[in-house]
Amino acid sequence: MRAVLTTEHGSLSVLKYVNDYPTPEPGEGEAVLKVAATALNFHDIFTRRGMPGIRIDLPVIVGSDIAGDVTSIGPGVDESLIGGRFLLDPVFRGGKGTGMIGETVDGGRAEYVVVPASNLIPLPQNVSYEDAASLPLAYGTAWRMMATIGNIPAGERVLVLGASGGVGVACVQIAKIAGAEVIACASSQSKIERLKQIGADHVINYKAQPFLEGVKEVYGKPRLDGTGGVQVAVNFTGGDTMKETQRCVALGGRIL
């Protein structure tokens, strides 16, 4: 089959296109997915460049955000899956492997990929393969922060740093679906305009204004009586931004 291999860690020059890579065969509890769409996620670039402290076997086919059709199954898998449209949860669960598909084992930059059948998510007919493949890593991360851990209710004030990236956009959208009021931060006017288009109530260009000052302008300084600031701050940037993030959060608030 056709595939793009990451042969070693480095620049784009380490990628190698081949048309004779072995087509995978399903084992116990596995299915083979014919890839219809796979997203380019920054994690794929991290994997190619090499991530400190993480060792993977090379060559590997990257691509973790995958949607497609099941073409074959291994022992112990329901035959009704064959021919179905699916989105893939790329993370190994239940002791069936470590890491995730497209990182520690071959992923979606190929015609076919073998996956645990338990990781297949049925794809409704009205959802395109391309839309589905945009979801797993970015939106899974955002959902865990905003819904599973953050449990954000309607009416809360939410600050999202790095809001123009994949996870940040997902956080803004999920917060708005929950009924929260969102203040989104980005580094350029073009990004700010896009964030307004997806529903951000307030925006801060942190290149022009420190985000703490922007939060105070919109909501006031957090006070001991619980007024001012935001109830939730989403910060996956870390570093020097953490201190100022803490100063944005109201009494009893959360940082995700």
KEGUTOR-52687 format. One line per field, with one value per residue (C-alpha): residue in one letter; residue number from 1; y, x, z. Coordinates in Angstrom, 2 decimals, padded with zeros to 5 digits. Last residue first. Layout:
BEGIN
resn: A/...
resi: NUM/...
Y: Y/...
X: X/...
Z: Z/...
END
This chain:
BEGIN
resn: L/I/R/G/G/L/A/V/C/R/Q/T/E/K/M/T/D/G/G/T/F/N/V/A/V/Q/V/G/G/T/G/D/L/R/P/K/G/Y/V/E/K/V/G/E/L/F/P/Q/A/K/Y/N/I/V/H/D/A/G/I/Q/K/L/R/E/I/K/S/Q/S/S/A/C/A/I/V/E/A/G/A/I/K/A/I/Q/V/C/A/V/G/V/G/G/S/A/G/L/V/L/V/R/E/G/A/P/I/N/G/I/T/A/M/M/R/W/A/T/G/Y/A/L/P/L/S/A/A/D/E/Y/S/V/N/Q/P/L/P/I/L/N/S/A/P/V/V/V/Y/E/A/R/G/G/D/V/T/E/G/I/M/G/T/G/K/G/G/R/F/V/P/D/L/L/F/R/G/G/I/L/S/E/D/V/G/P/G/I/S/T/V/D/G/A/I/D/S/G/V/I/V/P/L/D/I/R/I/G/P/M/G/R/R/T/F/I/D/H/F/N/L/A/T/A/A/V/K/L/V/A/E/G/E/G/P/E/P/T/P/Y/D/N/V/Y/K/L/V/S/L/S/G/H/E/T/T/L/V/A/R/M
resi: 256/255/254/253/252/251/250/249/248/247/246/245/244/243/242/241/240/239/238/237/236/235/234/233/232/231/230/229/228/227/226/225/224/223/222/221/220/219/218/217/216/215/214/213/212/211/210/209/208/207/206/205/204/203/202/201/200/199/198/197/196/195/194/193/192/191/190/189/188/187/186/185/184/183/182/181/180/179/178/177/176/175/174/173/172/171/170/169/168/167/166/165/164/163/162/161/160/159/158/157/156/155/154/153/152/151/150/149/148/147/146/145/144/143/142/141/140/139/138/137/136/135/134/133/132/131/130/129/128/127/126/125/124/123/122/121/120/119/118/117/116/115/114/113/112/111/110/109/108/107/106/105/104/103/102/101/100/99/98/97/96/95/94/93/92/91/90/89/88/87/86/85/84/83/82/81/80/79/78/77/76/75/74/73/72/71/70/69/68/67/66/65/64/63/62/61/60/59/58/57/56/55/54/53/52/51/50/49/48/47/46/45/44/43/42/41/40/39/38/37/36/35/34/33/32/31/30/29/28/27/26/25/24/23/22/21/20/19/18/17/16/15/14/13/12/11/10/9/8/7/6/5/4/3/2/1
Y: 024.13/026.86/027.01/029.66/029.77/033.47/034.86/034.00/036.65/036.81/033.08/033.59/036.30/033.83/031.06/033.06/032.89/029.18/027.46/027.54/025.08/027.75/027.72/030.14/029.56/031.70/034.92/038.20/040.40/039.52/036.81/039.04/038.80/040.59/039.66/042.84/044.01/041.99/043.53/045.97/043.59/040.77/043.03/044.11/040.46/039.72/042.18/044.48/044.80/041.41/039.98/040.72/040.29/039.21/039.34/037.34/034.65/033.10/031.40/034.63/036.59/034.05/034.57/038.33/037.87/035.57/038.27/040.87/038.93/037.18/035.52/035.64/034.67/035.98/033.61/033.84/030.32/028.67/025.13/025.44/028.62/026.80/023.97/026.42/028.40/025.24/023.79/026.95/026.70/023.04/023.74/027.05/030.48/030.49/030.51/031.62/030.98/032.96/031.71/033.60/031.22/031.67/028.14/025.45/024.38/020.87/021.72/018.13/016.14/019.12/021.84/020.05/016.61/018.21/020.33/017.34/015.30/018.32/018.72/015.04/013.46/016.07/017.11/013.58/013.81/016.95/015.34/012.05/013.98/013.91/013.42/009.65/009.33/007.96/005.01/005.32/002.67/002.30/-001.04/-002.51/-002.02/-000.52/-001.59/001.24/001.36/003.72/005.43/008.60/007.39/005.68/003.12/002.33/004.37/007.69/007.41/005.23/006.07/005.62/002.13/-001.00/-003.08/-002.50/-001.17/001.89/002.87/006.43/007.05/007.15/006.51/007.81/005.19/004.40/000.78/-001.67/-004.43/-003.55/-006.07/-008.85/-008.29/-008.77/-011.81/-012.90/-010.14/-007.74/-006.47/-003.43/-000.95/002.46/005.79/008.50/009.29/011.86/010.05/010.52/009.24/006.20/004.91/004.14/004.12/002.81/005.47/007.04/009.91/011.82/014.87/014.74/013.96/016.17/013.72/013.04/016.74/017.34/014.68/016.26/019.47/017.74/017.12/015.46/012.06/011.32/008.27/005.69/002.11/000.78/-002.69/-004.16/-005.67/-007.84/-010.65/-009.64/-007.57/-007.60/-004.48/-003.75/-004.02/-000.82/-001.00/002.49/004.48/008.17/009.01/011.73/012.43/015.51/017.25/017.96/015.59/012.36/009.20/007.32/009.03/006.99/008.15/005.32/003.64/000.00
X: -007.59/-007.49/-010.51/-012.36/-013.15/-012.34/-012.05/-009.28/-007.30/-004.41/-003.84/-003.45/-000.85/001.27/000.77/001.77/005.51/005.65/002.36/000.79/-002.06/-004.02/-007.82/-009.03/-012.37/-014.44/-013.18/-012.21/-014.52/-016.88/-016.25/-016.46/-012.68/-012.23/-010.99/-010.16/-012.82/-014.72/-013.95/-011.13/-009.68/-009.56/-007.75/-005.20/-004.48/-004.18/-001.32/-002.25/-001.00/000.68/-002.02/-004.70/-007.69/-011.18/-014.65/-017.81/-016.02/-018.55/-016.81/-016.68/-015.19/-012.37/-011.75/-011.45/-008.95/-006.85/-006.66/-005.84/-002.84/-001.57/-004.64/-006.76/-010.42/-012.92/-015.86/-019.28/-020.52/-023.62/-022.26/-022.14/-020.09/-017.60/-017.33/-016.64/-013.99/-012.29/-012.26/-010.64/-008.00/-007.27/-006.65/-004.87/-006.57/-007.44/-003.88/-005.31/-008.99/-010.75/-014.18/-016.94/-019.63/-023.22/-023.99/-022.05/-018.42/-017.68/-013.96/-012.75/-014.94/-016.49/-013.90/-010.60/-011.59/-013.54/-010.53/-008.19/-010.72/-011.33/-007.68/-006.73/-009.92/-011.85/-010.54/-010.94/-014.72/-014.99/-012.94/-014.85/-018.08/-020.85/-024.41/-023.96/-023.24/-019.78/-019.60/-016.63/-013.92/-011.49/-012.98/-012.03/-008.38/-006.73/-005.02/-004.42/-004.98/-004.17/-001.40/-000.71/-003.22/-001.22/001.50/002.34/003.90/002.91/000.18/-001.95/-001.41/000.81/000.78/-001.01/-004.11/-003.93/-007.49/-006.98/-004.81/-005.46/-006.35/-010.15/-010.97/-013.97/-015.98/-018.02/-019.17/-018.28/-017.35/-018.52/-021.37/-018.80/-018.44/-014.80/-013.49/-011.06/-009.82/-011.76/-011.69/-012.61/-013.72/-014.32/-012.61/-011.75/-008.37/-006.80/-003.63/-001.37/002.22/003.56/006.59/010.20/011.20/010.36/009.41/011.19/009.62/011.81/012.21/009.92/011.36/011.03/008.75/006.67/006.36/005.25/002.54/001.49/000.91/-002.06/-002.45/-005.84/-006.57/-009.34/-010.71/-008.35/-009.40/-009.69/-008.50/-010.06/-008.64/-009.87/-007.43/-005.27/-006.06/-003.68/-001.79/-000.95/002.83/004.45/004.98/004.03/006.55/006.81/009.68/009.72/013.17/013.59/010.76/013.22/014.44/013.72/014.07/012.24/008.87/007.09/004.44/002.26/000.97/000.00
Z: 033.58/036.22/038.51/040.49/044.19/044.44/040.91/038.48/036.59/039.11/038.69/034.95/035.57/037.54/034.98/031.89/032.57/031.91/031.15/027.68/028.31/030.20/030.39/033.07/034.78/037.15/035.62/037.25/039.29/042.13/044.69/047.80/048.16/044.85/041.36/039.40/036.97/034.40/030.99/031.80/034.42/031.86/029.39/031.98/032.78/029.03/028.62/025.70/022.12/021.76/024.02/021.46/023.75/022.73/024.30/023.59/021.56/019.17/016.25/014.24/017.14/017.29/013.56/014.08/016.90/014.72/012.05/014.70/015.94/019.08/020.57/023.73/024.13/026.70/026.83/028.52/029.25/027.77/027.55/023.74/024.23/026.46/023.93/021.08/022.98/024.19/020.66/019.32/022.05/021.34/017.65/018.13/018.12/021.81/023.10/026.43/027.09/029.85/030.96/032.78/034.00/032.87/031.77/033.58/033.08/034.36/034.32/034.60/032.20/030.41/029.75/030.23/028.93/026.09/025.08/024.89/022.92/020.68/019.76/019.52/018.17/016.13/012.71/011.34/011.78/009.65/006.88/006.98/006.58/009.17/007.82/007.54/011.26/012.15/014.51/016.94/016.58/019.48/020.62/017.23/018.13/015.04/011.80/009.30/005.56/002.68/004.60/006.54/009.16/011.87/012.47/016.10/018.94/017.38/014.77/017.01/020.65/023.66/025.12/024.00/024.65/028.42/028.68/026.50/023.53/022.40/018.73/019.09/015.45/013.52/011.68/008.58/008.37/005.60/008.04/011.55/011.36/011.56/015.32/016.35/018.23/015.56/013.24/011.07/007.48/005.38/008.04/006.50/007.26/009.77/011.33/013.66/014.77/011.75/011.78/009.92/011.82/010.92/013.70/017.17/019.66/022.62/024.57/027.04/024.83/021.77/018.34/015.26/013.47/016.58/017.38/013.78/014.07/017.38/015.44/013.86/010.15/009.81/008.33/005.87/004.04/005.54/004.94/008.48/009.41/012.54/015.72/018.59/017.78/014.82/011.75/008.76/007.71/004.06/003.73/002.38/-001.40/-002.58/-000.54/000.37/002.73/005.38/006.88/004.63/006.46/009.26/011.96/013.76/011.68/008.92/009.23/006.59/004.14/002.87/-000.29/000.00
END
